[in-house]
Amino acid sequence: MTVQEAGLSNGHMLHAQVSEGTTMASTSTASASSAGSANKVVTIGKDGGIVVSEVSNTWAASLFGSSLTTKGGNKNTTTFLAGKKRIGLYFSAHWCPPCRSFTPMLAEFYQTLKDEDPNALEIIFVSSDRDPGSFSEYYDEMPWAALPFSDRGAAQSLGQRFGVRGIPALIILDGDSGNIIDQDGRSTVMNSRGITSRALAKW
């Protein structure tokens, strides 16, 4: 898709390729009269519609680092999470039996919510796996993003920051501010019994 097809030919510069589905790309205003550049995100919806909105989650890069591991390769953190209403931090590991039991339930909940509203929630897997192989095998079972396994310091810092005492743990953050919405998202998802509106009522 070209810049003109995306409706960005007037005063905008495209910084990443835009594709069909829910791919997002960061843009900046290029007006000479502007006092500064405003980060924006382009969202391509299922109906082919174009939405350009301000990026408000600049806190995410400072917390998670500049890039995240995704099913489509490494992505810029701020751009990938732009427009997401909630961010879930999923602390888990391949060697943990309760984690292996909860992950399929969370994946089903996540996919259902994605079908209802693609921007309702993004999850980031924060691994406690012991080696890259175990991480990769476990991450293959997940449909969401992950903190790069190589960044072990960031994983440890996040666990300390959010008071994680055991796994699995799911911390839900507000997408705009990064503030905690739900310290025990695991229980919220389990108690929702697959009905996403029950969880959203709390979030």
N, C-alpha and C positions, 0 to 999 in steps of 0.2 A: 504494500500500500504506500502510495506516495504522500508527500506532505500536502499536496493540493487535495488529494482524495480524502485526507483526514481533516480537511477544513482548517489547516494551520498555515496557509500561505501568507496571511496578512499579519506580519509582525511577530511571528513565532519561529523558533528554531527547534527542530526535532533532534534530540540527543540519543534516541534509541529506536530500533525498528519496531513499528506497530504491526501487529498481526491480528487475525480474527480470533474470536473467543473473548477472553478477559485479559489479554496482554495489555500492559500499561507501559507508557513511556514518559520520561521526564522532559518537560519543555521549559523554556524561559522566555519572558517577554523581551522583545528586542527594540522597543520604541526608544527613540533618542530623547524623548521628553521624560522618560521614566527616571525616577531617582535611583532605582536599582532593579535588579532582576528578581522576578517572582517565580519560584519553582511551581510547576504545574504538573498534572498527570492527565494522560489521555487514556480513557477506558473505552474499549470496543465491546459493546453489549451483544447478547445473543441475537438481537434483532438488527444488528449492524449499525446501530446508532452510535454517535460519537459524543462523549462527555468529557469536557475539559474542566478540571477543578484544581483549587489550590492545594499544595502539599502542606499539611499541618503537623505531620508526625516526625519532625526533624529530631526529636528526642531519641528515636529508635536507633540511629546509627551510633550514637554515643553509648548506648546500652548493649547493642548486639554486634557492633563492628560495622565496617563499611559494606560487607557483602554477606549473603545468606546462601546456603546450599538449597537448591530447589530441584524438582523433577526435570526442569528445563535447563539445568546448569546453574552456575553461580550468578546471582542477581544482586544489583545494587539494593541495599537494605531500604533506604528511604523510598525509592521508586516502587519496589515490590510491595511495600506495606501501605503505600499511599491510598487513601480512601477506605481503608479497612476500619470498621467501627470498633472492633475488639481484637486484641492480640492475646492468644493463649500460649503460655510457656509450659511445654510438656516435658517435665523432668522424668526420665525413664531410662531403662537399660535392658538389653537383650537377656542378661543373666537373671533378671528379676521375674519370678513366676507371676506375682500380682500384676506386674506391668504387662506381661504377655497376655494376660486375661483381659485387661482393661483396654489395650490398644485397639482391638477389633471393634469394641463397643464405641470408642471415641471416633474411630474412622467412619463408622456408619453414621454417627451423629453429625460429624463434620460434613460428610457428603450430602446428607439430607438438608442441612442448613445452607450449604453452597447452592443447592438446587433452588432453594427458596429465595435466597439473597446472596449473591456472590461476594458481597462486601461485608457480610454480617460478622465473619470471624476468619482470622488467619491464625494458624497454629505454628509454633516454632519448637521443634524437638531439641531439647537440651540433653545431650547424651551423657550417661554415666558408664558407658561401655568401656571395657578394658583395652580394646585395640581397634584399629580401623576396620578390620575384617568383620568383627562383631557388629560394629556400628553400621556398616554397609548392608549386612544381611538383615538387620532389624529395620533399618530405614527403608528397605525395599517394600516393607509391609505398610508403610505410611504414605498418605496422599498429600502431606503438607510440606512445609519448609523445615530446615534444620540449621542450627548453629554449626558452622564448619567444625568437624571433629578435631582438626589440628589446633583449634583455639581452646585448649583446655583451661587456660587461665580465665577466659571469659565465662566458661561454663561454671567454674568454681565460684567466680564472683557473683554470678546471677543467683546461684543457690544460696549464698550468704546474704545477698541483698534482700531476697524475698523470703528468707527464713525457712528454707526447705529442710526438713528434718528426716524425711524418708521419701521413698519413691514407690509407686508412681505419684506424682503431684502435678496438678494443673492449676496454674495461676492465670486469672483472666485480667487483662489490663484494658483500660480505655484507649481506643486507637488514636485519639487526638492528644491526650495529655500524658499517657503512660501511667496514670494512677491506677492502683489496684481496685478492681471492681469486685472480684471474688477470690478469696484466698484459698478456697477449697472447691475449685471448679470440678474436680473429680466427683465429689459427692453430688454436686448439682447435675452433672451429666447422667450419673447413675440413677438419680432419683427422678429424672425427667422421663425415663423409660422410653426414650426415642421420640418423645413429643417435644420438639424444639421450643415451642412457645413457653413451656414451663421453665426452661433455662433462661430464655430471653427476658422473662418477667423479672428474674432476679438480676440480670445483667443490664 
